[in-house]
Amino acid sequence: MKTYLNVPYENKDEAKANGAKFDFDRKEWYTDNDSQILIEKFGKIEKGYNSKFWSRIESQSNQHHFDFNEFKRELLTKYEVVKEDNLQIPLFASVQETIYYCLSEGIIEEKNEISEPVFTEKEMKLYFVELCKENGISRNSFTSEQQTTILKAINSGLKSELIKALK
C-alpha cells in the first residue's frame, strides 16, 4: 500500500535518496514500505490534503502578509478541501475573508464534525516544552522508543497525540 508524503519540491532529491518514489498520476511522492524515516521527515498526506494546493497558498502567503499557518489550521479543522487542482486562490487581508471566498467558490465545504486543530512543528515543540515544564518531566528522561513516539506526535500536529505520547 502506498503512503503518500508531503515532499516540497526543493526536497525531492533528498526524498528520492531515502527511497521515496514518485506517482506520476497523482504527482506526489510516496513510500510503499511505510519507511519511518520518510514519514518522520516529510509527514503523510492525509485524505483531502494535496501538497501542491497547500504549497501554492504557502508561497503566495510568503509574498503577502498572510498567516498561512492560521489559514491551514482553520481549514483542516473545520473544512474539507473538495477542489484542489490548479487553483489560484486570492489571499485577502484576513484568513476569514479568504475562507469565505473558498466557500463561495466551492473550493471547500464545511465538515460534519469539527476535527482537532493541526499545529505546526514549531508550535508542537513549544507545546512539548510547556507540557514537560507543567508536569515536571525532564526532556532527557525519555527512552529512544518514547522519543520516537513523541517525534511522531509532534509531526502529526495534534496536541492530543502528544499528550498520549507523554503518558
N, C-alpha and C positions, 0 to 999 in steps of 0.2 A: 504494500500500500504506500502511496506517495504522501509525504508530509511536505507541504509547501512552505517555503521560507521567505522571510521578509528581507531580501537582499537588495540594498541600494546599489545602483549601477556602479558607483565608484568602488564597491567591494566585490564585484563579480569575480575577479581573478582569485581573490582570497577564498571565496566560496567554492570555486571550481577546484582549487588546490587542496581543499579539505574534503573533496569528494561529492560536492553538490552537482546535480545535473540540471539541465535546462529543458523545460517543457515548452517546445516551440508553439504548440497550440494555445496554451494559456499565457505564454510569455512570462513564466515565473520559474524561479529556481526551486528545486525540491531535493529531498533525500528519500531514498526508497528503503533505507535500513534504519530509520529513526536515529541517525547519528546524533548523539547527545552534544557533541562538540558543535555541530552546525546549529542545532536547535538552541543551545545556550547562547551562541554567538549572535545569531540573527533573529531568533524567535520564529514561531509558527505563524502562518497566515490563517486566521480564523475564517469561518464561513462569513461571507458578506464583507470581507476585508480584502480589497485589491490594492496591492502596494503601489501600483502606478497611480491610482486615484489619489492616494494619500501623499505620495512624493510630489505630485504636481501641485497639490494645495500647499504642502510644506515649502516648496521652492517659491511659490507665489508669496507666501506669508513672510519669507525672508526679505522680499523686496518691499514689503509694506510693513507698517507697524500693526501686526495682526498676531494675536495669541493662538498659534497653531495648536499647542497642547490643550488649551481650554476647549477649542473647537473640536478636536479629536475626542476628548473625554466626553463632552456633551453629546456628540453624535453617537459614539459607541455605547453610551449609557442608555439613551432614550430613543434612538432611531435605528432603522435598518437601511443600509445603503442599497438601493434597488437598481440604479443606473450608475455604472462605474466607468465605462469605456469612453475614451476620447472626449472627456468633458472639460470645458473651461468654466470654472466657477468664479464669478467675480467675488472678491473679498471686500465686504463692506466695512464700515467703521467699527461695527461691533460683531461679536460672534453670533449674537441672537439674530441680527439682520441677515447675516449670511445663511443661517439655518432656515429662517423664514423663506429666503429665496430658494434654497434647495427643496423645501417642502412644496412651494408653489410650482416648481418646475418638475416635480415628480422624481427628483433625484433620490430623495429619502422618504421614508414613511415612518410614522410613529410605531414603536414596538407595542405589543400587547402587554408586556411586562417590562418594567424598567430594570435594567441589569446594573450590576455594581460598576461604579466608575473605574476606568482604566487610567493608571498613572504612569508617568514617565519613569525611566530607570533612575534618574537623579532624585525625583520625588520619593521613589520607593526606598532608595538608600538612606535618605534623610529620615524617612519614617522608621526604617530599621534601627537607626541610631537612637531615635526617640524612644522606641519600644524597649530597647536594651537599657537605656537610662532609667526609664519609668519602672522597669521590673528588676533593676539591679543585676542585670546579666552582663558578664564580661564578653565582649565580642571575640575574644581569643579563646573562649572556653568550648567552642563547638568542634565536634569531630569532623573529619573530612566528609563523611556521609551527610551530616547535618548541614555543613557548609554548602554542599551540592543542592540539597533541598531548599535552603534559604535562597541561593542564587536563582533557582528555578522560580521560586515565589516572587523574587524581585523582578525577574524578566517577564513574569506574567502580567505585572502591572496591577495586580489585585491585592488590596490590603488584607482581605480575608485569607488569602493563600499564605501571606507572610505570617499572619497571626497563628495559623495552623502549624506552619513550619517551626515556629518558636516553642510550641507546646511539647 
